Amino acid sequence: MKLYYSSGACSFAIHAVLNECGADFTTQKIDTMGGEQKQPEFLKINSRGQIPVLVDGDKTLREGAAIMIYLTEKFNSPLL
């Protein structure tokens, strides 16, 4: 799994859930002040150019709440 995050984009809660679930994941910081979320490379991942984004294999999740629900269900976690 890979979490695309940015400061001030409600990414910390997802990062915490990933850690609590014991997930194997990497992170990629997106510089929103520099406009990195508007670059073609990122727009291929999320055409809305919004953060956070979680990529898990062929699944791409783009909303913080949906990501947390997905993770707690995937890892059968009582966190939610």
C-alpha positions as CSV (number, residue, x, y, z in Angstrom):
1,M,0.0,0.0,0.0
2,K,1.1,3.6,-0.6
3,L,-0.3,6.6,1.2
4,Y,0.0,10.0,-0.6
5,Y,-0.2,12.7,2.1
6,S,0.3,16.3,2.8
7,S,0.4,18.4,5.9
8,G,-3.0,19.9,6.7
9,A,-4.8,17.4,4.5
10,C,-6.3,15.1,7.2
11,S,-3.7,12.5,6.3
12,F,-2.5,11.9,9.9
13,A,-5.5,9.9,11.0
14,I,-5.0,7.5,8.0
15,H,-1.4,7.1,8.8
16,A,-2.3,6.3,12.4
17,V,-4.8,3.7,11.3
18,L,-2.3,2.1,9.0
19,N,0.2,1.8,11.9
20,E,-2.4,0.5,14.3
21,C,-3.5,-2.2,11.9
22,G,0.1,-3.3,11.3
23,A,-0.1,-2.6,7.6
24,D,2.9,-2.8,5.3
25,F,2.9,0.6,3.6
26,T,5.0,3.4,2.2
27,T,4.3,7.1,2.1
28,Q,4.7,9.8,-0.5
29,K,4.6,13.4,0.6
30,I,2.9,15.7,-1.9
31,D,3.9,19.4,-1.8
32,T,0.5,21.1,-2.2
33,M,2.0,24.5,-1.6
34,G,4.3,23.8,-4.6
35,G,1.4,22.5,-6.7
36,E,2.6,19.0,-6.9
37,Q,-1.0,17.7,-6.7
38,K,-1.7,19.4,-10.0
39,Q,1.2,17.7,-11.9
40,P,0.3,15.0,-14.5
41,E,2.0,12.3,-12.5
42,F,-0.3,12.8,-9.5
43,L,-3.4,13.5,-11.6
44,K,-3.0,10.0,-13.0
45,I,-3.5,8.7,-9.4
46,N,-6.3,11.2,-8.5
47,S,-7.8,13.2,-11.2
48,R,-9.3,15.6,-8.6
49,G,-5.8,16.5,-7.4
50,Q,-6.8,16.0,-3.8
51,I,-5.0,14.5,-0.8
52,P,-5.0,12.0,0.9
53,V,-4.9,9.0,-1.5
54,L,-4.3,5.4,-0.7
55,V,-3.3,2.9,-3.4
56,D,-3.6,-0.8,-2.5
57,G,-2.8,-2.9,-5.5
58,D,-5.4,-2.1,-8.1
59,K,-7.6,-0.1,-5.7
60,T,-7.3,3.7,-5.3
61,L,-9.2,5.3,-2.5
62,R,-9.5,9.1,-2.5
63,E,-11.5,10.2,0.6
64,G,-10.2,10.1,4.1
65,A,-13.3,8.5,5.7
66,A,-13.6,5.9,2.9
67,I,-9.9,5.1,3.4
68,M,-10.3,4.5,7.1
69,I,-13.4,2.4,6.7
70,Y,-11.6,0.3,4.0
71,L,-8.5,-0.2,6.3
72,T,-10.5,-1.2,9.4
73,E,-12.5,-3.7,7.3
74,K,-9.5,-5.1,5.5
75,F,-7.6,-5.6,8.8
76,N,-10.7,-6.6,10.8
77,S,-9.8,-3.8,13.2
78,P,-12.1,-2.4,15.9
79,L,-10.6,1.1,15.6
80,L,-13.5,2.6,13.8
